[in-house]
Each structure stands twice: as C-alpha cells, then as structure tokens.
Amino acid sequence: MVIKVKAPRWYAWKNGVIEPCYELPKKSGNGMKSYSLREARELNLLPSVTSVLSVIDKPELDNWRVSQAIHSALTLPRLPDEGEDAFADRVLADADAQANKAAEFGTRIHDAIAECMKARMEPGYHAQMKGEEYNFIQPFIVWADENIEQVHAVEQCVGHPSIGVAGRMDLDCTLKNVGRCIVDFKTQQVKDGKARFWDDWALQLAAYSELCFNSDRLPRHSVSIIIPSNEPGPVYPKVWNTYGSNYYLGLFDAALEIWIYTKGNGYDPRH
C-alpha cells in the first residue's frame, strides 16, 4: 500500500518572465513526467507558493482525508480472495476519487470566474457561461458588480528568483472601499452560513502580494473569497490584516526555510 504525494509544481525565470514548468517529456519519448528535484536544481527552477506551504501541517484537511478513507473502507465490498494490501489500495483509490472530484469542481469554478473577470478586463471579450458552474458563481457575479472597480490581471503567473518562489494568482483587482487587492478563490461546503478561513491562506496571499510588489512597487491587500460548493449561495469575502504588515510574509519566509531543509534537500531556490 502506497500513499501517493503530489509532485511539486515548478516555474522558470526566463528573461524577466515567469513560465510554468509542470511537465517535461520522458527520455523514452513515451509520455510526460513531472520535474524531479534534481532537474529543478539543474535548471534553477522556482517552487510554487503552494508547494512551499505544503510543509505546514493542515489537521483539518488530514482529518477530512482520513474520514474519506474510513468511509470508503466501510462501504467498499471486499472482493473474493482479495488480500489486505490489495483492498487497502482500492480503499485509497476510492478516497482519492472523492478528493479529485472536489478538486475538479473547484477548478471548474475557478475557470468560470476567470472567464467572467477576463470579460471585464479585455474589451470585446465575452465569457462563455453555461451549466452547473454558472449557477454556483452567479452570486459572485452579483458581488463583483457591487464591489470590483477594476480588474488588473487574471490567472497571472508571478515570481522572482530573489524571493525564490512563483505561482499563479487568481485575481489582481481594485475593490471598492478596500483598494488594490490580490484575491484568491476557495470552494468549500458551507453549513449554516458559517464559512471557515484558514491562516495558511493569508501566507499564500502575502507571498503573491510580495511578488507583485517586487515587480511594480504597488502594495496590495490580501483577500480570500469562499464560493459554497454544496449548493449555490452567497459568497464569503475576507480581507486579511496584511496591508502594510510583514507578519504573514515572515511566516511564509519561515515556511520556505523549512521547505529548503525538508523538501528541497538543501536546494535554495533564491538566486
């Protein structure tokens, strides 16, 4: 029985531009593979912000995954003559399928929101809205009409070798009564109108804000917006107390040091 760990995402700094490096061709020429740490080191690639934050313990997420695995173990029928390891592998595969389903839904919601925001930013661009995703993001569209004054960038790759990380941020915009902001969208099952915000989201946003500030010297607020995933409903925005403060950025820098020690095997991407 093997519990698979997602491969980290990498980015390249080429002539002042950040480019994603998610996969490369296999030497055999048969298919693609993720970049290894050795290859990332040779190419001076930058780890993603989310890869760095993987060093932080997330007990709520771990508990959810354990619950999914337990549910799969209780509901999957045992096959005739199936050994314990084979059954355990099927349990993990079934639990992963549920997690992947939730992740795929989140991706579709992100893509639908990006379409709407590009339509605001680019003259003549028309978003193609249809299906289930539109029903779930309709409340966000109403919120955006009331609160977003200007869209500056959508799904933009940001990063810098001196900081040592890169990533793809959801939205750079100006919010009414707030100012210039980096916005990150999360999908979540919201029960009884109570959305849950986790502090590591603020670290992610602080890193994106610092990367943008390094580029244009414009400070930005950090904003998380939760889109309910169990049924269409109102969105839940939160402006983090990071504007003009280095608290969350300092925590992210500490996470990067731990990543270098535990995940990067001594590879320091800051160069």
C-alpha positions as CSV (number, residue, x, y, z in Angstrom):
1,M,0.0,0.0,0.0
2,V,1.5,3.3,-1.1
3,I,0.0,6.8,-0.3
4,K,0.9,9.0,-3.2
5,V,2.2,12.5,-2.7
6,K,1.5,15.1,-5.3
7,A,4.6,16.3,-7.2
8,P,5.6,19.9,-6.5
9,R,5.0,22.5,-9.2
10,W,7.9,24.4,-10.6
11,Y,8.4,27.7,-12.5
12,A,11.2,29.1,-14.6
13,W,12.5,32.7,-14.7
14,K,13.3,33.4,-18.4
15,N,14.3,36.9,-19.5
16,G,12.3,38.5,-16.7
17,V,9.2,36.4,-17.3
18,I,7.8,33.6,-15.2
19,E,6.8,30.5,-17.1
20,P,5.2,27.3,-15.6
21,C,7.2,24.1,-15.8
22,Y,4.7,21.5,-14.8
23,E,5.9,18.6,-17.0
24,L,8.6,17.5,-19.5
25,P,8.9,14.7,-22.0
26,K,10.2,11.4,-20.7
27,K,13.6,10.3,-22.0
28,S,11.9,7.3,-23.6
29,G,9.8,9.7,-25.6
30,N,6.7,7.9,-24.3
31,G,4.6,10.4,-22.4
32,M,5.3,13.2,-19.9
33,K,6.5,13.3,-16.4
34,S,6.8,15.8,-13.5
35,Y,10.1,17.6,-12.9
36,S,12.3,16.0,-10.3
37,L,14.1,17.9,-7.6
38,R,17.4,17.1,-9.4
39,E,16.1,18.6,-12.7
40,A,14.7,21.6,-10.9
41,R,18.1,22.2,-9.2
42,E,19.9,21.9,-12.5
43,L,17.6,24.4,-14.2
44,N,17.3,26.8,-11.2
45,L,13.5,26.4,-11.1
46,L,11.4,28.1,-8.5
47,P,8.9,26.1,-6.4
48,S,5.3,27.2,-6.3
49,V,4.0,29.1,-3.3
50,T,1.5,26.2,-2.6
51,S,4.4,23.6,-2.7
52,V,6.3,25.6,-0.1
53,L,3.2,25.8,2.1
54,S,2.8,22.0,2.0
55,V,5.3,21.9,4.9
56,I,2.7,23.4,7.2
57,D,0.5,20.9,9.0
58,K,-3.2,21.0,8.0
59,P,-5.0,18.9,10.5
60,E,-8.5,19.8,9.2
61,L,-7.5,18.6,5.7
62,D,-5.9,15.5,7.1
63,N,-9.0,14.7,9.2
64,W,-11.2,15.1,6.0
65,R,-8.9,12.7,4.1
66,V,-9.0,10.2,6.9
67,S,-12.8,10.4,7.1
68,Q,-13.0,9.8,3.3
69,A,-10.7,6.7,3.6
70,I,-12.8,5.3,6.5
71,H,-16.0,5.8,4.6
72,S,-14.5,4.0,1.6
73,A,-13.3,1.2,3.8
74,L,-16.8,0.8,5.3
75,T,-18.7,0.9,2.0
76,L,-16.5,-0.9,-0.5
77,P,-17.3,-4.6,-0.8
78,R,-14.4,-7.0,-0.3
79,L,-13.6,-8.9,-3.4
80,P,-13.2,-12.7,-3.3
81,D,-9.7,-13.8,-2.3
82,E,-8.6,-10.2,-2.1
83,G,-5.6,-9.6,0.2
84,E,-5.4,-6.8,2.7
85,D,-2.9,-4.8,0.7
86,A,-5.0,-5.0,-2.4
87,F,-8.1,-4.0,-0.5
88,A,-6.2,-1.1,1.1
89,D,-5.1,0.1,-2.3
90,R,-8.7,0.1,-3.6
91,V,-9.8,2.0,-0.5
92,L,-7.2,4.7,-1.1
93,A,-8.1,4.9,-4.8
94,D,-11.8,5.3,-3.9
95,A,-11.0,8.0,-1.3
96,D,-8.7,9.8,-3.8
97,A,-11.5,9.7,-6.3
98,Q,-13.7,11.7,-3.9
99,A,-10.9,14.2,-3.3
100,N,-10.3,14.5,-7.0
101,K,-14.0,15.1,-7.6
102,A,-13.9,18.0,-5.2
103,A,-10.7,19.4,-6.7
104,E,-12.1,19.2,-10.2
105,F,-15.2,21.1,-9.1
106,G,-13.0,23.8,-7.6
107,T,-11.0,24.0,-10.9
108,R,-14.2,24.4,-12.9
109,I,-15.4,27.2,-10.6
110,H,-12.0,29.0,-10.8
111,D,-12.1,28.7,-14.6
112,A,-15.6,30.1,-14.8
113,I,-14.7,33.0,-12.5
114,A,-11.6,33.7,-14.7
115,E,-13.9,33.9,-17.8
116,C,-16.0,36.5,-16.1
117,M,-13.1,38.6,-14.9
118,K,-11.4,38.5,-18.4
119,A,-14.7,39.7,-19.9
120,R,-14.4,42.7,-17.5
121,M,-10.7,43.4,-18.3
122,E,-10.5,42.8,-22.0
123,P,-12.7,44.9,-24.4
124,G,-14.7,42.7,-26.7
125,Y,-14.1,39.6,-24.7
126,H,-17.3,37.6,-23.9
127,A,-17.4,35.0,-21.2
128,Q,-18.9,31.6,-22.1
129,M,-21.1,30.9,-19.1
130,K,-23.2,27.7,-19.0
131,G,-24.1,24.7,-16.9
132,E,-23.7,24.0,-13.3
133,E,-20.7,26.3,-12.8
134,Y,-22.8,29.4,-13.7
135,N,-25.4,28.6,-11.0
136,F,-22.6,28.5,-8.4
137,I,-20.8,31.6,-9.5
138,Q,-23.9,33.7,-10.1
139,P,-23.8,35.1,-6.5
140,F,-20.2,36.0,-7.0
141,I,-21.0,37.9,-10.2
142,V,-23.6,39.9,-8.3
143,W,-21.0,40.6,-5.6
144,A,-18.3,41.5,-8.2
145,D,-20.7,44.0,-9.8
146,E,-21.1,45.7,-6.5
147,N,-17.5,45.6,-5.3
148,I,-14.9,45.3,-8.1
149,E,-14.0,48.7,-9.5
150,Q,-11.2,47.5,-11.9
151,V,-9.7,44.2,-12.9
152,H,-5.9,44.4,-13.5
153,A,-4.9,40.7,-14.1
154,V,-6.5,37.3,-14.1
155,E,-4.7,34.0,-13.6
156,Q,-1.3,35.7,-13.8
157,C,2.0,33.9,-13.2
158,V,4.2,35.9,-10.7
159,G,7.6,35.1,-9.2
160,H,11.1,36.2,-8.8
161,P,14.4,34.4,-8.2
162,S,15.5,36.8,-5.4
163,I,12.4,35.7,-3.4
164,G,12.7,32.1,-4.5
165,V,9.1,31.2,-5.3
166,A,6.5,31.7,-8.0
167,G,2.8,30.9,-8.6
168,R,-0.4,31.6,-10.4
169,M,-2.6,34.1,-8.6
170,D,-6.3,34.2,-9.2
171,L,-7.1,37.9,-9.4
172,D,-5.5,41.3,-9.1
173,C,-8.2,43.9,-8.8
174,T,-9.3,47.1,-7.1
175,L,-12.1,46.7,-4.6
176,K,-14.4,49.4,-3.6
177,N,-13.6,50.8,-0.1
178,V,-10.6,48.5,0.1
179,G,-8.1,49.3,-2.7
180,R,-5.7,47.3,-4.8
181,C,-6.0,43.6,-3.8
182,I,-4.8,40.1,-4.6
183,V,-7.8,37.9,-4.4
184,D,-7.8,34.1,-4.1
185,F,-10.9,31.9,-4.5
186,K,-11.7,28.8,-2.5
187,T,-14.6,26.4,-2.8
188,Q,-16.0,25.0,0.4
189,Q,-19.0,23.2,1.8
190,V,-20.6,26.0,3.8
191,K,-23.1,24.8,6.5
192,D,-25.4,27.1,8.4
193,G,-23.9,30.1,6.8
194,K,-20.5,29.6,8.5
195,A,-17.5,29.7,6.2
196,R,-14.1,28.6,7.5
197,F,-11.0,30.7,6.8
198,W,-7.5,29.1,7.4
199,D,-4.5,31.2,8.3
200,D,-2.2,29.5,5.7
201,W,-4.4,31.2,3.0
202,A,-3.1,34.5,4.3
203,L,0.5,33.3,3.9
204,Q,-0.2,32.3,0.3
205,L,-1.7,35.7,-0.4
206,A,1.2,37.6,1.4
207,A,3.7,35.8,-0.9
208,Y,1.7,36.7,-4.0
209,S,1.5,40.3,-2.8
210,E,5.2,40.5,-2.2
211,L,6.0,39.1,-5.6
212,C,3.7,41.7,-7.2
213,F,5.2,44.5,-5.1
214,N,8.7,43.4,-6.1
215,S,7.6,44.0,-9.7
216,D,5.7,47.3,-9.6
217,R,6.2,48.7,-6.0
218,L,2.4,48.8,-5.6
219,P,1.2,47.4,-2.2
220,R,-1.8,45.2,-2.2
221,H,-4.4,43.9,0.3
222,S,-4.9,40.2,0.6
223,V,-8.5,38.9,0.1
224,S,-9.9,35.3,0.3
225,I,-13.4,34.6,-1.2
226,I,-15.2,31.4,-0.4
227,I,-17.6,30.0,-3.0
228,P,-20.1,27.5,-1.5
229,S,-19.7,24.1,-3.2
230,N,-22.6,22.2,-1.6
231,E,-25.3,24.5,-3.1
232,P,-25.4,27.9,-4.8
233,G,-25.3,30.7,-2.2
234,P,-23.8,34.0,-1.2
235,V,-20.0,34.4,-1.3
236,Y,-17.9,34.9,1.8
237,P,-15.1,37.5,1.4
238,K,-12.4,38.2,4.0
239,V,-9.8,41.0,3.9
240,W,-6.8,39.8,5.8
241,N,-5.0,42.2,8.1
242,T,-1.8,42.1,6.0
243,Y,-1.7,45.5,4.4
244,G,1.5,47.3,5.5
245,S,2.4,44.3,7.7
246,N,5.1,41.7,7.3
247,Y,3.7,39.3,9.8
248,Y,2.3,36.7,7.3
249,L,5.1,37.2,4.9
250,G,7.6,36.5,7.7
251,L,5.7,33.2,8.4
252,F,5.9,32.3,4.7
253,D,9.6,33.0,4.7
254,A,9.9,30.6,7.6
255,A,8.0,28.0,5.7
256,L,10.4,28.5,2.8
257,E,13.3,27.8,5.1
258,I,11.7,24.6,6.3
259,W,10.9,23.6,2.7
260,I,14.5,24.0,1.8
261,Y,15.5,21.8,4.7
262,T,12.9,19.1,4.4
263,K,11.6,19.1,0.8
264,G,14.3,20.8,-1.2
265,N,17.1,18.6,0.3
266,G,19.2,21.7,0.7
267,Y,18.2,23.3,-2.6
268,D,17.8,27.1,-2.0
269,P,15.8,28.5,-5.0
270,R,16.7,32.1,-4.1
271,H,19.3,33.3,-6.6
